[in-house]
Amino acid sequence: MLRSFSTLSISAVVLVLPVAAQAIPVNGGASVTEFTNLPAGLNVTGATAFGQATVLSTSPITVNQPLTGGDVTNINLGQINAFASGVNFQLSGGNTLGLSNFQTQLDFHNIVGDITYNGGLIGGSVSLFNFKTNSVSLAAFQDVANPTLKLTIATGLSNALTAQFGLPSTKGSFIGLYATNPLLGDNGSSIPAPEPTTMALFGLSLLGLGALRRRR
């Protein structure tokens, strides 16, 4: 006679799921833009800052802008605002070209802002510069004493320069270097590294359930 038997094996299953990180508000800090390669056709002769911005150097033209808000999750997610400030480039003939109200969009790897000519708006909240955050370390991205993140001219600024000054397309051309150091949250922390956060969920699965019938 054969006796029936059943087997029951129980195993733990671990599910690894991403947990959304928290966006942290920007409560201060500064951005620095070093304009090392302005388009030659603009004939820039100097620069002045306005709002709370300051010109740190005139060769190359380097501008410091205080940060006014935004929120950051990590170096690839968030926005950093430098509103109510900017730079006026002095052009030959007594004209001015202004760039202001910068918003660094970490998600899209660009900086948007306003463009003015002799004080009149010729582009509002348009793309000014593009960048690649993976080209520098997190520490270098925040090193406002030594900007190293390369900026290239984005579509919005290129189109405005063509329309206003008749310049050929400058889209993708290198224009300068950038760094931003936002102070996050109540304790003024730095931008966190984009490390994956996981949590383990344990469940029980029933495996190998079988039965053999009794034979007589």
Residue, then its C-alpha position, 0 to 999 in steps of 0.5 A: m500500500l502506498r500512502s499519499f503525502s502532500t508537500l508544502s514549501i514556503s518561501a519569502v519573496v522580497l519586492v524591491l520598489p522605488v520610494a519617491a524622494q521628497a522635494i526640498p524647498v530652496n531657502g537661499g544660496a546663489s548661482v554664478t554664470e561666467f560668460t566666457n564666449l558671448p556671440a561675437g556678432l553682439n559686440v558686447t562692450g561691458a555689463t551691469a547687474f540689476g536687482q540683487a545680482t552683482v558683476l563679479s568680474t568683467s573679463p570674462i563677464t561673471v554674474n552672481q545671482p541670489l536664489t529666491g526659491g524653487d524646490v529640489t529633489n536631487i541634481n536631476l529633479g527640481q527647479i532653482n529660481a533666481f528671480a528679480s535679478g539679471v545682467n544687462f550687456q552693453l552693446s556698441g551703439g549704446n544699446t543693451l541686451g538683458l537676461s534675467n529671471f533665471q529658472t534652472q530646470l534640473d528635470f530638463h537640463n536647461i535654464v529659462g528666463d527673460i530677454t530684453y532689448n533696451g529695456g523692452l521684453i523680446g522673450g519671456s520665460v524662454s529657453l536660454f541655456n542647456f547643460k548636462t549635469n552628468s558632465v560634472s560631479l555634484a560637488a562641482f555643480q555647486d561650486v560657485a567659486n569655480p563654475t565648471l558646468k558648460l552652458t550652450i545656447a538654447t533655442g529661445l535665446s538663439n531665435a531672439l538673437t536672430a530676430q533682433f540682431g540678424l545673427p545666424s543660428t547660435k543654438g548649441s554654441f558654447i557660451g559659458l560656465y555655470a554653478t549653483n549652490p541652493l540652500l535647502g530646507d530649514n537647515g540649509s543643506s546641499i543638493p542630495a545625491p540621486e541615490p535610489t531608495t528601496m523598501a522591502l515588502f515581504g510576502l509568502s508564496l506557496l510553492g510546490l503544493g502537490a498531493l498523491r492519492r492513496r493507492r490500495 
